[in-house]
C-alpha cells in the first residue's frame, strides 16, 4: 500500500502535464496584425542655383518721403525756399510790446537764413495832470536763423523820440514849455518766428534797448511882448538846465525790449 500511493500520485502528475501540453497544441494561433503601410514624404524641391531660402520677417513700414514732407510742412525745409513761397518774401506786420507798445511795419525773408524788417512804433499821446506826453520810434532789424527754423538772433537800430509839453505861468506870463528827447539806440535780441505755408507768420522776441546817444531839446513859447523878462530870469535858466539834464539822463537809460506778439502775412 505504501508503494502504490506514490506510484499513483506520480502517474496522475504525468497525466496533468500531458493534458496541458495537448491543450496548448490544439489552441488556434491568433492572426497576425497587419503593419501600417509606410507613408512616403516627398523630398523638398531643390533651390534654384544662387538662391537661398529665407524666412521673411515682418518689418515696420517706413514713412515715405511724402510723409516726411507732410510732417515737416510746418517748418522751413529748404534754405532756398521760404515755406514754398519763394526765396524772397515780404509782407505787413503788426506788433505789441515794450517799451513802445504798438507798432506796424514791413517784414521780409531772404531764403530761410536771413530776415529783416522796418518798423514804426508809437505810444498814444496822453495827458498826465498838465503835461502831455508822447512816444514813438523808427527802427530797422536784421535777423539770422542759424538752424533755418523758428529761432533767430537779431539786432535792431533806430531812433526813439520822447516828447512832453506843458503850460505854466512864469512871473505872471503864460509860458509853453516843450521838451523833446531823441535817443539813438541799438537792440540785440533773440526770438522765434513761426511761418505757415499760406504766408501767415507770428512770433515774439526779447532783448535790451541800449542807448548810443541822447539829445534833449527845450522849446519855450511865450505869446507876450515881455518875453525877454521871462528868459532872463535865474529861475528860467535853472529850469531850462534841469529839464535838459533830466531828458538826457532818461534818454540814456537802458530799457527792456519785449515784443510778446508779432503777426503778419508774407505776400
C-alpha positions as a Python dict, from the first residue, in 0.01 Angstrom:
ca = {
    (1, 'X'): (0, 0, 0),
    (2, 'X'): (285, 236, 81),
    (3, 'X'): (439, 158, -260),
    (4, 'X'): (112, 201, -462),
    (5, 'X'): (33, 557, -332),
    (6, 'X'): (349, 729, -459),
    (7, 'X'): (323, 543, -788),
    (8, 'X'): (-40, 658, -826),
    (9, 'X'): (47, 1023, -749),
    (10, 'X'): (329, 1021, -996),
    (11, 'X'): (105, 877, -1265),
    (12, 'X'): (-158, 1149, -1201),
    (13, 'X'): (106, 1423, -1228),
    (14, 'X'): (222, 1285, -1563),
    (15, 'X'): (-138, 1286, -1692),
    (16, 'X'): (-184, 1651, -1593),
    (17, 'X'): (136, 1758, -1769),
    (18, 'X'): (47, 1565, -2083),
    (19, 'X'): (-305, 1718, -2094),
    (20, 'X'): (-171, 2071, -2062),
    (21, 'X'): (72, 2016, -2345),
    (22, 'X'): (-200, 1873, -2565),
    (23, 'X'): (-434, 2167, -2499),
    (24, 'X'): (-163, 2417, -2592),
    (25, 'X'): (-103, 2246, -2923),
    (26, 'X'): (-476, 2226, -3001),
    (27, 'X'): (-547, 2605, -2942),
    (28, 'X'): (-551, 2804, -3273),
    (29, 'X'): (-285, 3076, -3312),
    (30, 'X'): (-405, 3443, -3318),
    (31, 'X'): (-399, 3602, -3665),
    (32, 'X'): (-108, 3841, -3720),
    (33, 'X'): (-187, 4218, -3708),
    (34, 'X'): (-109, 4374, -4043),
    (35, 'X'): (156, 4651, -4026),
    (36, 'X'): (50, 5004, -4119),
    (37, 'X'): (158, 5098, -4470),
    (38, 'X'): (463, 5326, -4481),
    (39, 'X'): (389, 5691, -4581),
    (40, 'X'): (644, 5835, -4817),
    (41, 'X'): (725, 6204, -4761),
    (42, 'X'): (821, 6383, -5083),
    (43, 'X'): (1162, 6547, -5065),
    (44, 'X'): (1175, 6930, -5074),
    (45, 'X'): (1227, 7074, -5416),
    (46, 'X'): (1587, 7178, -5463),
    (47, 'X'): (1652, 7555, -5459),
    (48, 'X'): (1747, 7727, -5779),
    (49, 'X'): (2116, 7789, -5821),
    (50, 'X'): (2232, 8104, -5636),
    (51, 'X'): (1905, 8139, -5444),
    (52, 'X'): (1883, 8084, -5073),
    (53, 'X'): (1561, 8013, -4898),
    (54, 'X'): (1495, 8271, -4627),
    (55, 'X'): (1224, 8325, -4372),
    (56, 'X'): (1063, 8664, -4421),
    (57, 'X'): (1026, 8869, -4106),
    (58, 'X'): (765, 9135, -4064),
    (59, 'X'): (929, 9478, -4055),
    (60, 'X'): (763, 9803, -3961),
    (61, 'X'): (663, 10019, -4255),
    (62, 'X'): (892, 10313, -4302),
    (63, 'X'): (746, 10653, -4374),
    (64, 'X'): (788, 10762, -4729),
    (65, 'X'): (945, 11086, -4832),
    (66, 'X'): (599, 11228, -4891),
    (67, 'X'): (503, 11150, -4532),
    (68, 'X'): (821, 11318, -4414),
    (69, 'X'): (741, 11625, -4620),
    (70, 'X'): (395, 11641, -4464),
    (71, 'X'): (540, 11620, -4117),
    (72, 'X'): (796, 11892, -4194),
    (73, 'X'): (543, 12110, -4375),
    (74, 'X'): (516, 12346, -4080),
    (75, 'X'): (888, 12417, -4081),
    (76, 'X'): (1120, 12579, -4329),
    (77, 'X'): (1273, 12278, -4503),
    (78, 'X'): (1490, 12431, -4774),
    (79, 'X'): (1742, 12711, -4744),
    (80, 'X'): (1640, 12835, -5090),
    (81, 'X'): (1266, 12841, -5033),
    (82, 'X'): (1059, 13002, -4756),
    (83, 'X'): (780, 12751, -4692),
    (84, 'X'): (716, 12706, -5063),
    (85, 'X'): (663, 13082, -5108),
    (86, 'X'): (990, 13153, -5288),
    (87, 'X'): (1343, 13265, -5196),
    (88, 'X'): (1229, 13624, -5120),
    (89, 'X'): (908, 13722, -4940),
    (90, 'X'): (783, 14042, -4776),
    (91, 'X'): (461, 14150, -4610),
    (92, 'X'): (291, 14371, -4350),
    (93, 'X'): (328, 14316, -3976),
    (94, 'X'): (177, 14448, -3652),
    (95, 'X'): (319, 14401, -3303),
    (96, 'X'): (257, 14465, -2935),
    (97, 'X'): (535, 14507, -2679),
    (98, 'X'): (760, 14729, -2468),
    (99, 'X'): (892, 14994, -2431),
    (100, 'X'): (679, 15126, -2719),
    (101, 'X'): (353, 14930, -2702),
    (102, 'X'): (205, 14942, -3055),
    (103, 'X'): (382, 14906, -3387),
    (104, 'X'): (345, 14815, -3752),
    (105, 'X'): (577, 14778, -4046),
    (106, 'X'): (712, 14553, -4320),
    (107, 'X'): (894, 14224, -4263),
    (108, 'X'): (1072, 14006, -4516),
    (109, 'X'): (1282, 13692, -4559),
    (110, 'X'): (1568, 13618, -4794),
    (111, 'X'): (1567, 13238, -4808),
    (112, 'X'): (1532, 13067, -4472),
    (113, 'X'): (1855, 13209, -4337),
    (114, 'X'): (1806, 13588, -4330),
    (115, 'X'): (1520, 13809, -4214),
    (116, 'X'): (1469, 14184, -4197),
    (117, 'X'): (1207, 14441, -4102),
    (118, 'X'): (1131, 14813, -4093),
    (119, 'X'): (901, 14926, -3814),
    (120, 'X'): (726, 15230, -3676),
    (121, 'X'): (612, 15209, -3314),
    (122, 'X'): (418, 15459, -3108),
    (123, 'X'): (256, 15528, -2774),
    (124, 'X'): (-73, 15721, -2799),
    (125, 'X'): (-39, 16074, -2665),
    (126, 'X'): (-174, 16101, -2313),
    (127, 'X'): (-210, 16383, -2064),
    (128, 'X'): (-88, 16343, -1705),
    (129, 'X'): (-208, 16636, -1493),
    (130, 'X'): (-95, 16935, -1703),
    (131, 'X'): (175, 16752, -1901),
    (132, 'X'): (110, 16594, -2241),
    (133, 'X'): (341, 16301, -2318),
    (134, 'X'): (410, 16113, -2644),
    (135, 'X'): (650, 15838, -2751),
    (136, 'X'): (742, 15691, -3090),
    (137, 'X'): (1031, 15518, -3264),
    (138, 'X'): (1160, 15415, -3605),
    (139, 'X'): (1395, 15120, -3648),
    (140, 'X'): (1529, 14856, -3878),
    (141, 'X'): (1612, 14497, -3783),
    (142, 'X'): (1832, 14221, -3919),
    (143, 'X'): (1776, 13858, -3818),
    (144, 'X'): (1976, 13542, -3874),
    (145, 'X'): (1809, 13200, -3848),
    (146, 'X'): (2109, 12975, -3769),
    (147, 'X'): (1916, 12647, -3797),
    (148, 'X'): (1677, 12770, -4067),
    (149, 'X'): (1389, 12711, -3827),
    (150, 'X'): (1186, 12938, -3599),
    (151, 'X'): (1466, 13055, -3368),
    (152, 'X'): (1666, 13362, -3468),
    (153, 'X'): (1934, 13602, -3348),
    (154, 'X'): (1871, 13967, -3426),
    (155, 'X'): (1984, 14324, -3387),
    (156, 'X'): (1786, 14647, -3432),
    (157, 'X'): (1891, 15008, -3463),
    (158, 'X'): (1679, 15318, -3464),
    (159, 'X'): (1563, 15649, -3322),
    (160, 'X'): (1322, 15688, -3030),
    (161, 'X'): (1156, 16021, -2952),
    (162, 'X'): (1005, 16107, -2614),
    (163, 'X'): (817, 16437, -2601),
    (164, 'X'): (636, 16631, -2334),
    (165, 'X'): (482, 16976, -2310),
    (166, 'X'): (302, 17187, -2055),
    (167, 'X'): (198, 17547, -1996),
    (168, 'X'): (298, 17731, -1680),
    (169, 'X'): (285, 18086, -1551),
    (170, 'X'): (630, 18237, -1500),
    (171, 'X'): (638, 18584, -1341),
    (172, 'X'): (275, 18619, -1432),
    (173, 'X'): (323, 18532, -1801),
    (174, 'X'): (182, 18213, -1958),
    (175, 'X'): (473, 18012, -2093),
    (176, 'X'): (452, 17692, -2301),
    (177, 'X'): (741, 17455, -2236),
    (178, 'X'): (810, 17168, -2476),
    (179, 'X'): (1080, 16905, -2425),
    (180, 'X'): (1190, 16651, -2688),
    (181, 'X'): (1436, 16373, -2603),
    (182, 'X'): (1579, 16188, -2902),
    (183, 'X'): (1765, 15863, -2836),
    (184, 'X'): (1966, 15668, -3092),
    (185, 'X'): (1973, 15305, -2981),
    (186, 'X'): (2085, 14952, -3061),
    (187, 'X'): (1878, 14650, -2954),
    (188, 'X'): (2033, 14300, -2961),
    (189, 'X'): (1763, 14038, -2920),
    (190, 'X'): (1659, 13677, -2972),
    (191, 'X'): (1323, 13545, -3079),
    (192, 'X'): (1109, 13296, -3265),
    (193, 'X'): (923, 13331, -3591),
    (194, 'X'): (674, 13060, -3693),
    (195, 'X'): (568, 13057, -4057),
    (196, 'X'): (287, 12872, -4234),
    (197, 'X'): (272, 12767, -4598),
    (198, 'X'): (-5, 13020, -4674),
    (199, 'X'): (228, 13306, -4576),
    (200, 'X'): (90, 13377, -4229),
    (201, 'X'): (355, 13421, -3960),
    (202, 'X'): (368, 13501, -3591),
    (203, 'X'): (640, 13537, -3333),
    (204, 'X'): (793, 13703, -3031),
    (205, 'X'): (1130, 13845, -2925),
    (206, 'X'): (1316, 13965, -2618),
    (207, 'X'): (1628, 14176, -2574),
    (208, 'X'): (1767, 14503, -2436),
    (209, 'X'): (1749, 14853, -2581),
    (210, 'X'): (2087, 15021, -2532),
    (211, 'X'): (2115, 15396, -2585),
    (212, 'X'): (2403, 15506, -2805),
    (213, 'X'): (2330, 15880, -2788),
    (214, 'X'): (2066, 16104, -2628),
    (215, 'X'): (1985, 16462, -2723),
    (216, 'X'): (1736, 16687, -2541),
    (217, 'X'): (1576, 16996, -2695),
    (218, 'X'): (1383, 17252, -2491),
    (219, 'X'): (1147, 17493, -2667),
    (220, 'X'): (980, 17787, -2492),
    (221, 'X'): (686, 17965, -2647),
    (222, 'X'): (577, 18297, -2491),
    (223, 'X'): (296, 18489, -2657),
    (224, 'X'): (378, 18812, -2481),
    (225, 'X'): (581, 19117, -2581),
    (226, 'X'): (759, 19095, -2249),
    (227, 'X'): (910, 18751, -2324),
    (228, 'X'): (1260, 18874, -2257),
    (229, 'X'): (1160, 18929, -1897),
    (230, 'X'): (1098, 18554, -1860),
    (231, 'X'): (1404, 18418, -2040),
    (232, 'X'): (1638, 18647, -1849),
    (233, 'X'): (1534, 18529, -1503),
    (234, 'X'): (1752, 18294, -1298),
    (235, 'X'): (1451, 18065, -1244),
    (236, 'X'): (1406, 18019, -1617),
    (237, 'X'): (1775, 17947, -1680),
    (238, 'X'): (1784, 17692, -1397),
    (239, 'X'): (1463, 17524, -1513),
    (240, 'X'): (1600, 17501, -1868),
    (241, 'X'): (1920, 17333, -1748),
    (242, 'X'): (1736, 17093, -1517),
    (243, 'X'): (1498, 16986, -1792),
    (244, 'X'): (1778, 16917, -2039),
    (245, 'X'): (1981, 16721, -1785),
    (246, 'X'): (1678, 16511, -1690),
    (247, 'X'): (1595, 16447, -2055),
    (248, 'X'): (1948, 16332, -2136),
    (249, 'X'): (1951, 16103, -1833),
    (250, 'X'): (1617, 15945, -1920),
    (251, 'X'): (1723, 15906, -2282),
    (252, 'X'): (2041, 15724, -2179),
    (253, 'X'): (1870, 15462, -1964),
    (254, 'X'): (1886, 15103, -2099),
    (255, 'X'): (1536, 14967, -2142),
    (256, 'X'): (1394, 14616, -2172),
    (257, 'X'): (1279, 14513, -2515),
    (258, 'X'): (995, 14264, -2520),
    (259, 'X'): (765, 14210, -2815),
    (260, 'X'): (522, 13944, -2698),
    (261, 'X'): (306, 13933, -3012),
    (262, 'X'): (407, 13982, -3375),
    (263, 'X'): (178, 13872, -3656),
    (264, 'X'): (184, 13931, -4028),
    (265, 'X'): (145, 13792, -4375),
    (266, 'X'): (407, 13729, -4641),
    (267, 'X'): (267, 13827, -4978),
}
